[in-house]
Amino acid sequence: MLSLREATEWIRSWTNAGAVISTGGTIAIPFVRGFQAQGDSAVLAVRRPDGTWASVDAAPFLIRGGHGYFVAVKDPLADTVELVIFQARPR
């Protein structure tokens, strides 16, 4: 089982990965399948507090986590930036 620091080091080896974000015991690891600059959607690998993993396809671009919530940009390439707030909940 990876700690947040180990996961951050691991994710840095991915050329198209974003920062590992943790809140409320939930760890989200964002990445893209292609080149984000070309508009490819983000994918999240999520580790829940109970240790189980899930993936979220076409996920919003996470920018911050804290107090049990994630803040994301809905479409980073849109003319108008829209922020979305998600609550991290155990399964």
C-alpha positions in Angstrom: 0.0 0.0 0.0 1.5 3.3 -1.1 1.6 6.3 1.2 0.8 9.8 -0.1 4.5 10.6 -0.5 5.3 7.3 -2.3 2.3 7.8 -4.6 3.5 11.4 -5.4 7.0 10.1 -6.2 5.5 7.3 -8.4 3.2 9.7 -10.2 6.0 12.1 -11.1 7.4 9.4 -13.4 4.3 9.8 -15.6 4.8 12.6 -18.1 1.1 13.5 -18.2 0.2 13.2 -14.5 -1.2 15.8 -12.3 -0.5 16.2 -8.6 -1.7 13.6 -6.1 -4.5 15.1 -4.0 -5.7 13.8 -0.6 -8.6 14.7 1.6 -10.7 13.0 4.2 -8.7 9.8 3.9 -9.3 9.6 0.1 -6.4 9.9 -2.3 -7.0 10.9 -5.9 -4.3 10.3 -8.6 -5.1 12.2 -11.8 -3.7 11.3 -15.1 -4.5 11.5 -18.8 -4.3 8.8 -21.5 -2.8 11.1 -24.1 -1.7 14.7 -24.1 -3.8 17.0 -21.9 -3.0 20.0 -24.0 -4.9 18.3 -26.8 -8.1 18.1 -24.7 -7.9 14.4 -23.6 -10.1 13.8 -20.6 -8.6 13.1 -17.2 -8.8 9.8 -15.4 -8.7 9.5 -11.7 -7.4 6.5 -9.7 -9.0 6.9 -6.3 -7.9 5.1 -3.1 -10.7 5.1 -0.6 -10.2 5.3 3.2 -11.0 1.6 3.5 -8.0 0.8 1.1 -10.1 -0.1 -1.9 -9.4 1.4 -5.3 -11.7 2.8 -8.1 -11.2 4.7 -11.3 -13.2 7.5 -12.7 -13.2 8.1 -16.4 -13.8 11.6 -18.0 -13.1 13.1 -14.5 -12.8 16.8 -14.0 -9.3 18.3 -13.4 -8.7 18.3 -9.7 -6.9 21.4 -8.4 -7.3 21.2 -4.6 -8.4 19.0 -1.7 -9.2 19.8 1.9 -11.7 19.3 4.7 -13.2 16.3 3.0 -13.8 18.1 -0.3 -12.2 18.2 -3.7 -12.2 21.3 -5.9 -12.0 20.7 -9.7 -12.1 22.6 -12.9 -15.0 21.3 -15.0 -13.4 22.0 -18.4 -9.9 23.5 -18.2 -10.0 24.4 -22.0 -13.3 26.2 -21.9 -13.5 30.0 -22.4 -15.3 30.3 -19.0 -13.8 28.5 -16.1 -16.3 26.6 -13.9 -15.3 25.1 -10.6 -16.9 22.0 -9.2 -16.8 20.8 -5.5 -17.0 17.1 -4.7 -17.3 15.6 -1.2 -15.0 12.7 -0.6 -17.1 9.9 0.9 -16.3 6.4 1.9 -17.9 3.7 -0.2 
